[in-house]
Amino acid sequence: MRKFLYKSVFYITGCLLAFSCKVGVKYERPNVNTPHEFRGAVNSTLQDVSLAQIKWRQFFNDSNLIQLIDSALSNNFDIRIALKNIEIANRSLRINKLNYLPSIEANIGTVNKQYRSDDFYASPSSKWYEKSGEKAPSSLFTYQSQFTSGLEFSWEMDIWGKIANEGDLLKADWLNNHETRNAVQTKLISDVASGYFNLLKLDSQIEVAKRNLRLNDSTLRMIKLQFEAGEITALALQQTESQRLVAASMVPELEKEIMIQENALRILVGEMPNYIVRSDSLHHRLINFQESISLGSPLEIIRNRPDIKSAELVLIAANANMNIHQIMRYPQLSLSGVFGVNSMLPKNWFNIPGALLGGIAGEITTPIFKNRKLKNRYEVAKIERDKEELNFQRTVMEAVSEVSNSIVTVKKQKEQLLLAEQRVNNSELAVKNASLLFKSGYATYLEVITAQSNALKSELDLVELKQKQLNSYVDLYRAIGGGWN
């Protein structure tokens, strides 16, 4: 009978293994219908290098900024948390690989004594008391006594590919953590560069404000002399003083914003608030951006952008999860066994071969009636998979649109910058002419004040446009998929 059972178990196991396969739908990347080129992009064949392939150290051309980004990549808390998540995912992946092997546990020692009384349906263990030379008591007699040591193993046979699909899911999660880390790095570099450029903008603006304040002081002294000579009224003196106070009030406001921006940058680099070493102004070439560099095709951003790769990995994980729920509706096979020693008396615990114990069991289970829970869970997993596919397609579409927006922003801000520079040159000439005409009596003090006010605004606008232009280059670099390598 025992041989028949063993043969039956091994026969059924062999049949299942022979006809087993990896159940489920193999993942294939969905069609995203990307266009051939980005809207607004001009094809260039001058260079074969794509913007996304340029390393961030080569993209930026400022040693202070590069050093700041280096510190951020080493000390930023988001980066460090992302690295810990990668470690966790790596450990989970290792656990899954070991699931193909049987688990073995050592039972060092188990003592099992059960006591019963008269009202219990069975009698005391006769052999125990006979061997001990004692008479069984009428209450709380020893009903059962066992002393066991041995090895126990269990093994789940992956006949339908459940462990393999779990491995696909965990591998996708592991890769997703890497892409999340890349996305965090890309955003961190962009944030540090934007903060650094904003700091340079504030430095330039406070320089403009102080220079205009000195010009207003000079104009105010001239107005006071004319007022004392009786050539103008007190109203002219008051309005000139008001214009000076407008320029003066900008200085403490900008000093406050500079300190706040320095503190924000220090947080990004994982350090306590302190001064930020930086370049002199925005006039230096801070970014190595060439119009001849290729932007690549919309299809390439799927391979470059961490957020798109992350969305696809989530889809791969959802596909594997759907397969796992499908496999749960199939028969499952597991093997278990035990080998060791077992006796009723402690003195016979390790009596070889009398106390030897061995056994093996094969178990095939299949769900029959689960109130349709397994089917509905599979259907939910299938819908979740479809939902992640839609999310992947949306992410690609938004990325293509973001690149197109960045391209047109770079172009149009370049045009704005040229116009702003002409406006500054014109306003500076207007201030000089107004001052000369005022001294000659051909212009009023209001024309002088207006010219100085326009000059201040145009210079501040020019500085802000230079910062926006730098940020637009960084946004294009990030949108096209650069910054993580």
Secondary structure, DSSP 8 states (H G I E B T S, - for coil): -HHHHHHHHHHHHHHHHHH----S-----------SS-TT-----S---BGGGS-HHHHB--HHHHHHHHHHHHH-HHHHHHHHHHHHHHHHHHHHHHTTS-EEEEEEEEEEEEEE-TTSSS---HHHHHHHT----SSSEEEEEEEEEEEEEEEEE-SSSHHHHHHHHHHHHHHHHHHHHHHHHHHHHHHHHHHHHHHHHHHHHHHHHHHHHHHHHHHHHHHHHHHHTTSS-HHHHHHHHHHHHHHHHHHHHHHHHHHHHHHHHHHHTT--S------S-TTS--B---TTSB---TTTHHHH-HHHHHHHHHHHHHHHHHHHHHHTTS-EEEEEEEEEEEESSGGGTT-TTTTEEEEEEEEEE----STTHHHHHHHHHHHHHHHHHHHHHHHHHHHHHHHHHHHHHHHHHHHHHHHHHHHHHHHHHHHHHHHHHHHHTSS-HHHHHHHHHHHHHHHHHHHHHHHHHHHHHHHHHHHTT-S--
